[in-house]
Amino acid sequence: MVLVKGTDEANQQVVHARRSYTGEEIVFNARFKPMIGRNAQGIPQVMVRQMGAYEIVE
C-alpha cells in the first residue's frame, strides 16, 4: 500500500492518494517523471499522459 500526500499549490489544500500494488508492479530504483509542463504560450499544464510514467535512476 502506498500513500502519497502533497499540497495543491494553487489553493494550499492537502491532497491524498492511495493505491495498492502487487509484487510484479514494483519497480526498484525508479522515480516518476514530472507531470507539470508548459504549453506553447508558457502556461503551466498537467500532462495527463505522463501519469504513471517513470524512469530508472542509476
N, C-alpha and C positions, 0 to 999 in steps of 0.2 A: 504494500500500500504506500503510495506516495502522496504527500500533502504539500501543495505549493501555496505559499502565502505571499502576496505582493500588494503594492499600493498603486491605485489608479491615479496618476499624476494630475489628470485633468480636474478631478474633484476631490482628491485626497481621501478616497474611500478604500477600505481594505477589501481585497479580492481573494477568494479562496478557490482552489480547485483540488479535487481528489480523484485518484484513479488507481486501480489495481492492475498489476502486470503479472504475466506468467514468467517462469524462468527463461523461456526461449525468447521473450521480448526484451530482456535486459541487455543493454549494450554497455560494456565497461569502457572506460577511457574515452567517453564521448560527451559532447555538450550540444545543447540545442542551438540552432542557428538563429540569428536575430530576426524578429518578425516585424520590426518597425523600419520603414524606409521612407523615401520622399518621392513624390511624383514629379512630373516634368516642370511643374510650377514651384517646386520646392516645399510643398505642403506635406507634413508627415502623414503617413497612412499605414494601416496594418496590412501586411502581406499575408492573407489567409492561406495562400498556397504553401507558405513556409511552415505552417503549423505542423509540428511533429518532425520537421526536418532536423537532422543532426549531422555533426561532423566528428570524426575521430581526432582526439587530442593526443599528440605524441609526447 
